[in-house]
Amino acid sequence: MRIAGAVIAGYMAIGILVVLTDQIFALAIPGFASLTERPFYYFAIVLFTDTLYSAAGGYLCAVIALASAYKATLALMVFGEIMGLASTIVGWHDQPHWFAIALM
């Protein structure tokens, strides 16, 4: 039960941080929300921040899992990759391919 809770907490932390980053973009850049195509710098920054967020989510997962940190972190990685693959398939025509592959 502790492993499942750690994985959920880690994944939710990553998700919240990703959504907050998009909200910051929408607030900081006039007209960002209405852009049909995101500029290159958006994808570059998001790739960097998502990498940091994944590390933070993995750390949170490991801290919560305590003695089962390895198993919980591995489960978070597998679950994240499955969700990332699904996201890549859905967004294949909406984002640059290099970005989708780099996130995986």
Order of alpha helices (4+ residues) and beta strands (2+ residues): alpha-alpha-alpha-alpha
